[in-house]
Amino acid sequence: MDVLRGRKFWFFVGAPVPPHFGGFLVKEGIHFLSMLGSTEIGQMNVLEPDGRLPEDWQYHEIRPDLDIVLEPRGSTPDGGPFELIILAKDGWRPGTINVNINGVEGYSTSDLYQKHATHPRLFKHSGRADDVVVLSNGEKTLSRAIEVPIEADPRVSAVIVFGTGRTQNGILVAPSSDHVFDPSDETKLAEFRNAIWPSVEKANKTSPQHSQIWKEMILVTTPGKDLPRTDKGSVKRKAAIDLYAKEIDELYLAVESLSSSNKPSLPEPADEDSLGTFFHAIVEEAMGKPIGLEDDVFEQGMDSLKAIFVRNSLLSACRSSEKPEVQELASKVPQNFVFLYSSPKAMATAMASLVQSGFLADSGMETAEQHAQILNDMISKYTSDLPTQKRTVAPADLNEDDVVILTGSTGSLGTFILHTLLLNPRVKQVFAFNRAGSSPSLQRQRRSYKERRLDEAVLDVAASSGKVVFHDIQVNQPEFGLPHDVFAAIHSSVTLIIHNAWALNFNWSLATFEPVHLKGLRNFVDFALTSPRNSPPRIAFTSSIASAGAHTTGPVPEESLDDPSICLPQGYARSKYVGERILAIASQKTGVPTMSFRIGQISGDSKAGIWNVTDNVPALVRACQELGAVPVDWLPVVAWIPVDGVARTVVDVCTDRGRRAGMFHVANPKPTPWSELIPVLQSSLKTQDGKDLQLIKMREWVDRLNDGSQSAESNPAVKLIAFFENNLAGKGIRCRLDLKKTMEVSETLREVTPIDKKAFEMYLNYWKSVSYLRG
């Protein structure tokens, strides 16, 4: 390294430098440049572009004296990547003429480039025009975006993506010299696929769904049948695919043959009930065991091979139909169908929508009208049969202490809510409802207390005295799966339900949330309606700001809004919006008092600063350290609110003697400009080589995160690239919450302090203490 540092600069030419290696050299202070040229043009780039940062070493500035055209060849919002074309001018002509644009001759390089986020004349080479794989449905894949991260694996010598004209992509992998094996040995093939799978997953994280590689689509080269290469050592793509054409065909045949041996036909009529029976049979055949209609198949042991089986069986059923319109449905079933709709019932609901309306419900790609229809249909499903006669509600006994059901008590927010309830003298008893786990609920709760540095004695005393009683339940089952006598005793005593248990999964569709979560919420409505008490129990629901994340006209009012357009087009947000509307309609129709809490970004607690490292904000902070840069324009302000403040606010409202109902908002009423926290990051964190963090634009920051040099292991934010891209594209949360009503009720919310420099330092110190950040 000292030799490299001792030179003014180094430059490379002829082939790309692997991003991870180039990134390493830059971090070590090596100054190196790239030479871009061709026989037809000569040197094409400026060696030392003005204003280019060292971290942008992969970007070229095309000579300003060349007339260039950038032809869109991709499907990104700006049309990229672009094919570079150089036009003749002023009597000069390229050495080869192969295009004519508007009467001007030119040379199409067949090289693809991506534009720099902020520098208008900088471009990064991203492959060749023939690197683009076009699937049978017209979707495009830029091969190098997949190949480069996998080629960084030390077990891999070369990777070629194939799939043109097929239904899905695959990769041809040449192992490195010390990892060569005979792929006909199925045990060794499985071991090799498993070994390189983290690298494939890294490529998948940054690729669109249609481009992703499944483990079963990894083809490995045979010893003695080497991939053809150019004089520069790069693989000849077409020749390599031709050489392995037989093996590729056999791989597709093997994968496509994974379908039901019963050759089922799509039912007629294809409604939800008949399709439920259809998918139930296919899933049970794939799993080899009984599966409930509403069971999450992945919790029951579904893997990618079985998912292929289910999808292929569906495609086969569509294609075998005599009706052309049914045959055409096969092209509209996405590769990740089973992952989007992970129960037989969810699959049936989605497919019924595709058959009846021509679009796949709840995929996140619908029109505004379709988005509204999906939400309204689900709301109607869970509210249309509510009784129209309001239940008689006796005057509230304002002096009565509450008996509470709390769901999801072992998670972060649930633990703080439970702790707050146990310390509240107005709470007589708490029934903690949780899903069954590998250890008893009390043991899991005690572990959660310890992790969050809460006083375990409070929990132990409450458990011993009976103030808290734990039950393992199934929220979507009759009487929650409890023995009847236990259920009856709880039913006759509960005055308040705080429904906090909800899966935080941004990859699920609304249909996947339905069988357990939405059905479970309706179960609690029915529980309240049938209560033998004079007054039905109040129902409180911890919702999310995402349910109104697309609201743009001023602050979101503290009321239930019958407007699907305010909800982000994503399964988690949709499930929360539907939950809010179910409760609002139930209250309107039946008189059952309900509350929903739209909750903003929850931060770590205000005392110990314990903030779960799996959250988005810690991931962004760690990425700043790994990338050596902070995005100055990430957010205008942050309204993070400590988790203990959220818990106390929820309990303040739920136990208020005024017996409140309706919508409430929980966010920090004193937002902090992001610009005020940036200096804290810069003073607290350094790069691996001790350098200060740079300040850059969010667009450039995401591009660096996505340039192939980062691994999900060292930089977990790589898994969130789609999340950050959505924010840049204006598809993230864009609203702010009105807090007036909630602040009137909750003293806690009124007294919440802003996330100032001291609080942010506390979070940073916690992440350092658990070795998530470097000190």
C-alpha positions in Angstrom: 0.0 0.0 0.0 2.9 2.4 0.7 4.1 1.9 -2.9 0.6 2.7 -4.2 0.3 5.8 -2.0 3.7 7.0 -3.2 2.5 7.7 -6.7 0.6 10.8 -7.7 -2.1 8.7 -9.4 -2.8 5.3 -10.9 -5.1 4.6 -13.8 -6.8 1.5 -15.1 -7.9 0.7 -18.6 -9.4 -2.2 -20.6 -11.9 -3.6 -18.1 -13.8 -2.4 -15.0 -12.2 -2.6 -11.5 -14.4 -4.6 -9.1 -16.3 -2.0 -7.0 -15.3 -3.5 -3.7 -11.6 -3.4 -4.6 -11.8 0.1 -6.0 -13.7 1.3 -3.0 -11.1 -0.2 -0.7 -8.2 1.6 -2.5 -10.0 4.9 -2.3 -10.6 4.5 1.4 -6.8 3.8 1.7 -6.1 7.1 0.1 -5.0 5.8 -3.3 -5.7 8.3 -6.1 -6.5 6.5 -9.3 -8.2 7.3 -12.6 -9.8 5.5 -15.5 -9.0 5.6 -19.1 -12.0 5.2 -21.5 -11.4 4.6 -25.2 -12.0 2.5 -28.3 -10.4 1.8 -31.6 -13.2 3.7 -33.4 -12.9 6.9 -31.3 -9.6 6.9 -29.5 -9.6 8.3 -25.9 -13.1 9.2 -25.0 -12.9 10.7 -21.5 -11.4 13.5 -19.5 -8.7 12.0 -17.2 -9.2 14.3 -14.3 -12.8 15.7 -14.3 -13.4 18.9 -12.4 -15.3 18.5 -9.2 -15.2 14.7 -9.2 -14.8 13.3 -5.6 -12.4 10.4 -5.0 -15.4 8.2 -4.1 -16.7 8.7 -7.7 -13.7 6.9 -9.2 -16.1 4.8 -11.3 -17.5 7.8 -13.1 -16.2 9.2 -16.4 -16.5 12.6 -18.0 -16.9 12.3 -21.7 -14.7 14.6 -23.7 -16.6 17.9 -24.1 -15.5 18.2 -27.8 -17.5 15.0 -28.7 -21.1 15.2 -29.7 -22.9 12.4 -27.8 -26.4 11.0 -27.7 -27.7 8.9 -24.7 -30.3 6.5 -25.9 -32.5 5.1 -23.0 -32.2 1.4 -22.7 -33.7 0.7 -19.3 -36.9 1.0 -17.2 -35.7 3.4 -14.5 -37.6 6.7 -14.0 -35.0 8.6 -16.1 -34.9 5.9 -18.8 -31.4 4.6 -17.8 -29.1 3.0 -18.3 -28.3 4.7 -21.5 -26.4 3.5 -24.6 -23.6 6.0 -25.6 -23.6 7.1 -29.2 -21.0 9.4 -30.6 -21.9 11.5 -33.7 -19.7 12.8 -36.5 -19.0 16.6 -36.5 -17.0 19.3 -38.2 -15.6 16.9 -40.8 -14.5 14.3 -38.2 -16.1 10.8 -38.3 -15.7 7.9 -36.0 -13.7 5.0 -37.4 -16.9 3.0 -37.7 -20.3 4.3 -38.7 -23.2 2.0 -37.6 -26.1 4.4 -36.8 -27.8 7.5 -38.3 -29.6 9.8 -36.0 -31.7 12.6 -37.5 -29.5 12.5 -40.6 -26.2 12.6 -38.7 -24.0 9.6 -38.9 -22.5 8.1 -35.7 -21.0 5.2 -33.9 -23.1 3.3 -31.3 -20.7 2.0 -28.7 -23.1 -0.6 -27.4 -21.9 0.5 -23.9 -24.4 1.3 -21.2 -23.9 4.2 -18.7 -25.8 5.5 -15.7 -26.0 9.2 -14.9 -24.4 10.6 -11.8 -27.0 11.9 -9.3 -25.7 15.5 -9.1 -22.8 15.9 -11.7 -24.4 16.4 -15.1 -21.3 15.3 -17.1 -20.3 12.2 -15.1 -21.4 8.7 -16.2 -20.7 5.3 -14.8 -20.2 2.3 -17.1 -22.9 -0.3 -16.3 -22.5 -3.0 -19.0 -23.1 -3.7 -22.6 -26.3 -3.4 -24.6 -26.2 -7.1 -25.1 -26.0 -7.4 -21.3 -29.7 -6.6 -21.1 -31.8 -9.8 -20.6 -35.5 -9.4 -21.7 -37.9 -11.9 -20.2 -40.8 -13.4 -22.0 -43.1 -10.8 -20.5 -40.9 -7.9 -21.7 -39.4 -7.1 -18.3 -35.7 -6.1 -18.6 -32.7 -7.1 -16.4 -29.4 -5.4 -16.5 -27.1 -8.4 -16.1 -24.1 -6.6 -14.6 -26.2 -5.3 -11.7 -26.6 -8.9 -10.7 -23.2 -10.3 -11.8 -20.9 -7.8 -10.1 -21.9 -8.4 -6.5 -21.7 -12.2 -7.0 -18.3 -12.0 -8.7 -17.0 -10.3 -5.6 -17.4 -13.7 -3.8 -14.0 -15.4 -3.4 -15.6 -18.7 -4.5 -16.6 -17.3 -7.8 -14.5 -16.6 -11.0 -17.3 -15.4 -13.3 -21.1 -15.0 -13.5 -23.3 -14.8 -16.5 -27.1 -14.0 -16.3 -29.3 -15.8 -18.7 -33.1 -15.8 -19.3 -33.9 -14.0 -22.6 -37.3 -15.2 -23.7 -37.8 -17.2 -20.5 -40.1 -16.6 -17.6 -37.3 -16.0 -15.1 -33.6 -15.4 -14.9 -30.8 -17.8 -13.9 -27.1 -17.5 -13.5 -24.2 -19.5 -14.9 -21.4 -19.5 -12.3 -17.8 -20.5 -12.9 -16.2 -21.4 -9.5 -12.8 -20.0 -8.7 -9.8 -22.3 -9.2 -9.7 -23.6 -5.6 -13.5 -24.2 -5.5 -14.0 -26.2 -8.7 -16.2 -29.3 -8.4 -18.4 -31.6 -10.5 -21.9 -30.1 -10.5 -23.4 -33.5 -11.2 -22.7 -34.3 -7.5 -25.9 -33.0 -6.1 -24.5 -32.8 -2.5 -21.6 -30.6 -3.6 -23.9 -28.5 -5.8 -26.2 -27.8 -2.9 -23.2 -26.9 -0.7 -21.8 -24.5 -3.3 -25.2 -22.9 -3.9 -25.6 -22.4 -0.1 -22.0 -21.0 0.2 -22.5 -18.3 -2.4 -26.1 -17.6 -1.5 -25.3 -14.6 0.7 -23.7 -13.0 -2.4 -26.7 -13.8 -4.5 -29.0 -12.4 -1.9 -26.9 -9.2 -1.9 -27.5 -8.9 -5.7 -31.2 -9.7 -5.2 -31.6 -6.9 -2.6 -30.8 -4.3 -5.2 -32.7 -5.8 -8.1 -36.4 -5.5 -9.1 -38.6 -8.5 -8.3 -38.7 -9.8 -11.9 -34.8 -9.9 -12.0 -34.1 -11.8 -8.8 -32.3 -15.1 -8.8 -33.6 -18.2 -7.1 -31.3 -20.7 -5.6 -32.6 -23.4 -7.9 -31.7 -21.3 -10.9 -27.9 -21.3 -10.2 -26.1 -23.4 -12.9 -22.5 -24.2 -12.2 -19.9 -24.8 -15.0 -18.4 -28.3 -15.6 -14.7 -28.9 -15.1 -13.0 -29.0 -18.5 -15.8 -26.9 -20.1 -14.4 -23.5 -19.5 -16.2 -20.3 -20.3 -14.9 -18.7 -23.5 -13.1 -15.4 -22.8 -11.7 -12.4 -24.7 -8.1 -11.4 -24.8 -8.8 -9.1 -21.9 -10.1 -12.0 -19.9 -13.7 -11.1 -19.8 -16.3 -13.8 -20.6 -17.9 -13.8 -24.0 -21.5 -13.7 -22.9 -23.3 -15.1 -26.0 -20.7 -17.7 -26.6 -20.9 -18.8 -22.9 -24.6 -19.1 -23.1 -24.4 -21.0 -26.4 -21.8 -23.4 -24.9 -24.1 -24.2 -22.0 -27.4 -24.1 -23.9 -28.2 -27.7 -23.3 -27.6 -27.4 -19.5 -29.7 -24.2 -19.4 -32.6 -25.9 -21.3 -32.4 -28.8 -18.9 -32.4 -26.5 -15.9 -35.6 -24.7 -17.1 -37.3 -28.0 -17.8 -36.4 -29.3 -14.3 -37.7 -26.2 -12.6 -40.8 -25.9 -14.8 -41.6 -29.5 -14.2 -42.0 -28.7 -10.5 -45.8 -28.6 -10.5 -48.7 -30.7 -9.3 -48.8 -34.2 -10.7 -52.6 -34.0 -10.5 -52.6 -31.3 -13.3 -55.4 -29.3 -11.7 -57.5 -26.9 -13.8 -58.4 -23.5 -12.8 -61.9 -23.8 -11.2 -65.1 -22.5 -12.9 -66.2 -20.1 -11.8 -62.9 -18.8 -10.4 -64.2 -17.2 -7.2 -62.6 -16.9 -3.8 -64.2 -20.1 -2.4 -63.3 -22.3 -5.4 -59.8 -20.9 -5.7 -59.3 -21.4 -2.0 -60.0 -25.1 -2.5 -57.7 -25.1 -5.5 -54.7 -23.5 -3.7 -55.3 -25.4 -0.5 -54.9 -28.7 -2.5 -51.7 -27.5 -4.3 -50.1 -26.1 -1.1 -50.8 -29.3 0.8 -49.3 -31.3 -2.1 -46.2 -29.1 -2.1 -45.8 -29.3 1.7 -46.6 -33.0 2.1 -48.8 -32.3 5.2 -52.1 -30.7 6.2 -52.1 -26.9 6.0 -54.9 -24.6 7.2 -56.5 -22.4 4.7 -55.4 -19.3 6.6 -51.9 -20.6 7.6 -48.8 -18.6 6.6 -47.1 -21.2 4.5 -43.6 -20.0 5.3 -44.3 -20.4 9.0 -45.2 -24.0 8.1 -41.9 -24.7 6.3 -42.4 -23.4 2.8 -39.1 -22.9 0.9 -38.3 -21.4 -2.5 -38.5 -24.8 -4.2 -42.0 -25.5 -2.9 -42.9 -21.9 -3.8 -41.8 -22.7 -7.4 -44.0 -25.8 -7.3 -47.1 -23.8 -6.2 -46.6 -21.1 -8.8 -45.8 -23.5 -11.6 -49.0 -25.5 -10.8 -51.0 -22.2 -11.0 -49.3 -21.4 -14.4 -50.0 -24.9 -15.7 -53.7 -24.6 -14.7 -54.0 -21.3 -16.5 -52.2 -22.4 -19.7 -54.3 -25.6 -19.9 -57.5 -23.7 -20.1 -59.4 -23.6 -23.3 -60.2 -19.9 -22.8 -57.6 -17.5 -24.2 -58.3 -14.9 -21.5 -57.5 -17.5 -18.8 -54.3 -18.6 -20.7 -53.2 -14.9 -20.7 -53.4 -14.8 -16.9 -50.2 -16.9 -16.7 -48.1 -13.9 -17.9 -49.5 -11.7 -15.1 -48.5 -14.0 -12.2 -45.3 -12.5 -10.7 -42.3 -14.6 -9.8 -42.8 -13.8 -6.1 -46.5 -14.7 -6.1 -46.3 -17.1 -3.1 -44.1 -14.6 -1.2 -46.6 -11.8 -1.7 -49.6 -14.0 -0.8 -48.4 -16.4 1.8 -51.6 -18.4 2.7 -53.9 -20.4 0.5 -56.7 -17.9 1.3 -54.5 -14.9 0.4 -53.5 -16.6 -2.9 -57.2 -17.2 -3.6 -58.2 -13.6 -2.9 -55.4 -12.3 -5.1 -56.1 -14.7 -8.0 -59.9 -14.0 -7.8 -59.0 -10.3 -8.3 -56.8 -11.1 -11.3 -59.5 -13.3 -12.9 -62.4 -10.9 -12.3 -60.7 -7.5 -12.9 -57.6 -8.2 -14.9 -55.2 -6.9 -12.2 -53.5 -8.5 -9.3 -54.9 -7.0 -6.2 -52.5 -5.7 -3.6 -49.3 -5.9 -5.5 -48.5 -2.2 -4.8 -48.5 -1.4 -8.6 -52.2 -0.6 -9.0 -53.8 2.6 -10.2 -55.3 5.0 -7.7 -58.8 3.6 -8.4 -57.6 0.0 -8.0 -55.8 0.9 -4.8 -59.0 2.4 -3.4 -61.0 -0.6 -4.5 -58.7 -3.0 -2.7 -59.0 -1.1 0.6 -62.7 -0.5 0.4 -63.4 -4.2 -0.5 -61.4 -5.4 2.5 -63.1 -2.9 4.9 -66.5 -3.9 3.6 -65.7 -7.5 4.2 -65.1 -7.0 7.9 -67.8 -4.4 8.6 -70.8 -5.2 6.3 -72.2 -7.8 8.8 -71.8 -5.7 11.9 -75.1 -5.3 13.8 -76.9 -2.1 12.8 -78.6 -1.6 16.2 -76.3 0.1 18.6 -75.5 -1.7 21.8 -76.9 -0.2 24.9 -74.1 1.4 26.8 -74.5 2.2 30.5 -73.1 5.4 31.8 -69.4 4.9 32.4 -68.3 4.4 36.0 -65.5 6.9 36.0 -64.2 5.5 39.3 -63.9 1.9 38.1 -60.4 0.6 37.7 -59.5 -1.0 34.4 -59.0 -4.6 33.6 -56.9 -4.7 30.4 -56.1 -7.1 27.6 -52.8 -6.1 26.0 -51.6 -8.0 22.9 -48.0 -8.1 21.8 -46.6 -7.4 25.3 -43.1 -8.9 24.6 -42.1 -6.5 21.8 -40.4 -3.2 22.3 -43.5 -0.9 22.5 -45.6 -3.7 24.1 -43.0 -4.1 26.9 -43.1 -0.4 27.7 -46.9 -0.3 27.5 -47.1 -3.3 29.9 -44.6 -1.6 32.3 -46.7 1.6 32.3 -49.9 -0.3 33.0 -48.4 -2.2 35.9 -47.3 1.1 37.5 -50.7 2.7 37.0 -52.8 2.5 40.2 -56.0 2.8 38.1 -55.2 -0.5 36.4 -56.6 -3.5 38.4 -55.3 -6.3 36.2 -53.6 -7.0 32.8 -54.1 -10.1 30.6 -51.1 -10.2 28.4 -52.0 -12.0 25.2 -49.1 -13.3 23.0 -48.6 -15.9 20.4 -47.1 -19.1 21.7 -43.3 -19.2 21.4 -40.4 -21.5 22.2 -40.4 -20.4 25.8 -43.1 -19.4 28.3 -44.5 -15.9 27.9 -43.4 -14.8 31.3 -39.9 -15.9 30.6 -39.9 -14.0 27.2 -41.3 -10.9 29.0 -38.6 -11.1 31.7 -36.0 -11.3 28.9 -37.5 -8.2 27.2 -37.5 -6.3 30.5 -33.8 -7.1 31.0 -32.8 -6.1 27.4 -34.5 -2.8 27.9 -33.1 -2.2 31.4 -36.5 -2.0 33.1 -37.1 -2.9 36.7 -37.7 -6.6 36.6 -39.1 -6.5 40.2 -42.1 -4.6 38.9 -42.9 -7.5 36.6 -42.2 -10.2 39.2 -44.4 -8.6 41.8 -47.2 -8.2 39.3 -46.9 -11.7 38.1 -46.9 -13.1 41.7 -49.9 -11.0 42.8 -51.9 -11.8 39.7 -51.9 -8.2 38.4 -50.5 -9.5 35.2 -51.6 -12.9 33.8 -50.0 -14.3 30.6 -51.9 -16.3 28.0 -50.7 -17.8 24.7 -53.5 -17.2 22.3 -54.5 -17.4 18.6 -56.0 -14.1 17.9 -58.0 -15.2 14.8 -59.6 -18.3 16.4 -62.9 -18.5 18.3 -62.5 -17.5 21.9 -58.8 -16.8 21.0 -58.1 -20.5 21.3 -58.5 -20.4 25.1 -60.3 -22.9 27.2 -63.9 -21.8 27.5 -63.9 -21.2 31.2 -60.7 -19.1 31.0 -62.2 -17.1 28.1 -65.5 -16.6 29.9 -63.8 -15.2 33.0 -61.7 -12.8 30.9 -64.8 -11.8 28.9 -66.8 -10.9 31.9 -64.1 -8.7 33.5 -62.3 -6.8 30.7 -62.9 -3.0 30.4 -60.1 -2.1 27.9 -58.4 -3.8 25.0 -55.0 -2.4 23.7 -54.4 -4.3 20.5 -50.7 -3.8 19.8 -49.7 -7.1 18.2 -49.0 -6.6 14.5 -46.3 -8.0 12.2 -43.8 -5.3 11.1 -43.2 -6.7 7.6 -43.0 -4.3 4.7 -42.8 -7.2 2.1 -46.3 -8.6 3.0 -49.4 -7.8 0.9 -52.7 -6.7 2.5 -54.0 -10.2 1.8 -51.2 -11.7 3.9 -52.2 -9.5 6.9 -55.9 -10.6 6.5 -56.1 -14.1 7.9 -54.5 -13.4 11.3 -54.3 -9.7 11.8 -57.5 -8.3 10.3 -59.6 -11.3 11.3 -58.1 -11.0 14.8 -59.1 -7.3 15.0 -62.6 -8.2 14.1 -62.5 -10.9 16.8 -61.9 -8.2 19.3 -64.8 -6.1 18.0 -67.1 -9.2 18.4 -65.5 -9.8 21.9 -66.5 -6.2 22.9 -70.0 -6.5 21.3 -70.8 -9.7 23.2 -69.4 -8.6 26.5 -71.7 -9.5 29.4 -70.8 -6.2 31.1 -73.2 -3.2 31.2 -70.6 -1.2 29.2 -68.6 -2.9 26.4 -64.8 -2.7 26.7 -63.1 0.1 24.9 -60.8 -1.0 22.0 -57.5 0.8 21.3 -55.4 0.0 18.2 -51.8 1.0 17.7 -51.7 2.0 14.1 -49.0 3.8 12.1 -48.3 7.1 10.4 -48.0 5.0 7.2 -51.8 4.7 7.1 -51.9 8.4 6.2 -48.4 8.6 4.8 -49.5 10.0 1.4 -51.6 12.8 2.9 -50.2 16.1 1.5 -52.7 18.9 2.2 -51.6 20.2 5.6 -51.3 18.3 8.8 -53.3 15.0 9.0 -56.3 15.7 11.2 -56.9 13.6 14.3 -59.9 11.7 12.9 -60.6 8.6 10.9 -60.4 9.5 7.2 -62.5 7.6 4.7 -60.0 8.4 1.9 -57.8 5.5 0.6 -55.6 8.0 -1.3 -53.9 9.0 1.9 -52.7 5.5 2.5 -49.3 4.4 1.2 -49.7 1.7 -1.5 -47.9 -1.0 0.6 -49.3 -4.0 2.5 -48.3 -2.9 6.0 -49.7 0.6 5.6 -52.9 -0.8 4.0 -53.4 -3.2 6.9 -53.2 -0.3 9.4 -55.6 1.9 7.3 -58.1 -1.0 7.1 -57.8 -1.6 10.8 -58.5 2.0 11.6 -61.6 2.0 9.3 -62.9 -1.3 10.8 -62.8 0.2 14.3 -64.3 3.6 13.2 -67.2 1.9 11.4 -67.7 -0.5 14.2 -68.0 2.4 16.7 -70.4 4.3 14.4 -72.6 1.3 13.8 -72.6 -0.4 17.2 -71.6 2.2 19.7 -68.5 0.3 20.9 -66.0 2.9 21.9 -62.8 2.6 19.9 -59.5 4.5 19.6 -56.7 4.3 17.0 -53.3 5.8 17.4 -51.3 6.8 14.4 -47.8 6.6 15.6 -44.8 8.2 14.0 -41.1 7.1 14.0 -40.4 5.5 17.4 -36.9 6.0 18.7 -35.0 4.3 21.6 -36.1 5.0 25.1 -35.3 8.3 26.8 -33.3 6.9 29.7 -30.9 4.2 28.4 -31.1 5.1 24.7 -31.8 1.4 23.7 -32.8 1.5 20.1 -33.2 -1.7 18.2 -30.4 -2.0 15.6 -32.8 -3.6 13.1 -34.7 -0.4 12.7 -34.3 1.9 9.7 -32.7 4.8 11.4 -29.8 2.8 13.0 -29.2 1.2 9.6 -28.9 4.7 8.0 -26.5 5.8 10.7 -24.3 2.8 10.3 -24.4 3.3 6.5 -23.1 6.8 7.0 -20.1 5.4 8.8 -19.5 2.7 6.2 -19.9 5.1 3.3 -18.0 7.9 4.9 -20.8 10.3 4.1 -24.0 11.8 5.6 -27.0 12.7 3.4 -27.7 16.4 4.1 -31.2 16.3 2.6 -32.5 13.0 4.0 -35.3 14.7 5.9 -36.2 18.4 6.6 -37.0 17.5 10.3 -37.1 14.4 12.5 -40.1 13.9 14.8 -38.8 10.8 16.5 -40.4 10.0 19.8 -38.9 7.8 22.5 -40.6 4.4 22.9 -41.3 5.0 26.6 -43.0 8.3 25.7 -45.2 6.5 23.1 -46.2 3.9 25.7 -47.1 6.5 28.3 -49.1 8.6 25.8 -51.1 5.6 24.7 -51.9 4.7 28.3 -52.7 8.3 29.2 -55.4 8.4 26.6 -56.7 4.8 27.2 -57.1 5.3 30.9 -58.3 8.9 30.8 -61.4 9.3 33.0 -63.1 11.1 30.1 -63.3 7.7 28.4 -62.0 9.1 25.1 -62.7 7.7 21.7 -61.7 8.4 18.1 -58.3 9.0 16.4 -55.1 10.1 18.3 -51.7 11.0 17.0 -48.4 10.2 18.6 -45.2 11.9 17.4 -42.7 14.4 18.8 -44.5 17.8 19.0 -41.1 19.4 18.9 -39.4 18.2 15.7 -35.7 18.7 15.2 -34.1 19.9 12.0 -32.0 17.1 10.6 -29.3 19.7 9.9 -28.9 20.1 13.7 -28.1 16.4 14.2 -25.6 16.1 11.3 -22.7 17.7 13.3 -23.3 15.1 16.1 -22.8 12.4 13.6 -19.7 14.0 12.2 -18.1 14.5 15.6 -19.0 11.1 17.0 -18.3 8.9 14.0 -15.3 8.4 11.7 -14.6 6.2 8.8 -12.6 3.0 9.2 -9.4 4.9 8.3 -10.2 7.7 10.7 -11.5 10.3 8.2 -14.3 12.7 8.8 -17.8 12.0 7.3 -18.5 14.0 4.1 -21.7 15.8 3.5 -23.5 14.8 0.2 -26.9 14.7 -1.3 -29.3 11.9 -0.6 -29.3 10.8 -4.3 -25.5 10.4 -4.3 -25.6 8.7 -0.9 -28.1 6.1 -2.2 -26.0 5.6 -5.4 -23.0 4.9 -3.3 -25.0 2.4 -1.2 -26.1 0.8 -4.4 -22.8 0.7 -6.3 -22.0 -2.9 -5.5 -19.1 -2.2 -3.1 -21.2 -2.7 0.1 -22.3 -5.9 1.6 -25.5 -6.4 3.7 -23.4 -8.0 6.5 -21.2 -4.9 7.0 -23.8 -2.3 5.9 -27.4 -3.5 6.7 -28.8 -0.4 4.9 -28.2 -2.3 1.6 -31.4 -4.2 2.4 -33.3 -0.9 2.6 -32.3 0.5 -0.8 -35.8 0.1 -2.1 -37.1 2.0 1.0 -34.6 4.9 0.4 -35.4 4.9 -3.4 -39.1 5.2 -2.6 -38.4 8.2 -0.4 -36.4 9.9 -3.2 -39.2 9.1 -5.6 -41.8 10.8 -3.3 -43.4 7.4 -2.4 -42.4 7.4 1.2 -44.2 9.1 4.2 -44.8 12.7 3.2 -47.2 13.8 5.9 -47.1 15.5 9.3 -49.5 14.8 12.1 -51.8 17.2 13.9 -51.2 16.6 17.6 -53.5 19.1 19.3 -56.3 16.6 20.5 -53.8 14.1 21.9 -51.8 16.8 23.6 -54.9 18.0 25.4 -55.4 14.5 26.9 -51.8 13.4 27.5 -49.5 15.2 29.8 -46.7 12.9 28.6 -47.0 14.1 25.0 -47.1 17.7 26.2 -43.8 17.2 28.0 -41.9 15.2 25.4 -38.6 16.9 24.7 -37.1 17.2 21.2 -34.4 14.8 20.0 -31.6 17.2 20.7 -27.8 16.6 20.3 -27.6 15.0 23.8 -30.4 12.5 23.0 -28.8 11.7 19.6 -25.4 11.1 21.3 -27.1 8.8 23.7 -28.4 6.6 20.9 -25.1 6.7 19.1 -23.3 5.6 22.3 -25.8 2.7 22.8 -25.1 1.5 19.2 -21.4 1.7 19.9 -21.8 -0.2 23.2 -23.4 -3.2 21.3 -20.6 -2.9 18.6 -23.1 -1.9 16.0 -21.1 1.3 15.3 -17.3 1.7 15.5 -16.2 3.9 18.4 
